[in-house]
Amino acid sequence: AGLDYVETKEQTWRRAGELAAELRSKGRTLPMSDLIVAALAIEHGLAVFTIDSHFRHIPGVRLYAH
């Protein structure tokens, strides 16, 4: 109840694929689960709260500053 729900839509999956392709072209392969979370965060203007270093490599992702 303390967390907002954001729906994963077709545009989210497309954005995750675009992020994957962009990163792969730079020699970096990230888990699709991270890319979906990143795509959702970008779409909704949200910061990601994580200790997973993968997110530092995803363009457009804002990390939660604690």
GIVEN-V180090 format. One record per backbone hydrogen bond with DSSP energy under -1.0 kcal/mol. NH is the residue of the N-H (numbers start at 1). CO is the residue of the C=O. Records with the same first field share a line. If there is no record, write none. Layout:
NH->CO  CO
This chain:
13->9
14->10
15->11
16->12
17->13
18->14
19->15
20->16
21->17
22->18
23->19
24->20
25->21
26->23
27->24
28->23
35->31
36->32
37->33
38->34
39->35
40->36
41->37
42->38
43->39
44->40
46->41
48->62
55->52
56->53
57->54
58->55
61->58
64->48
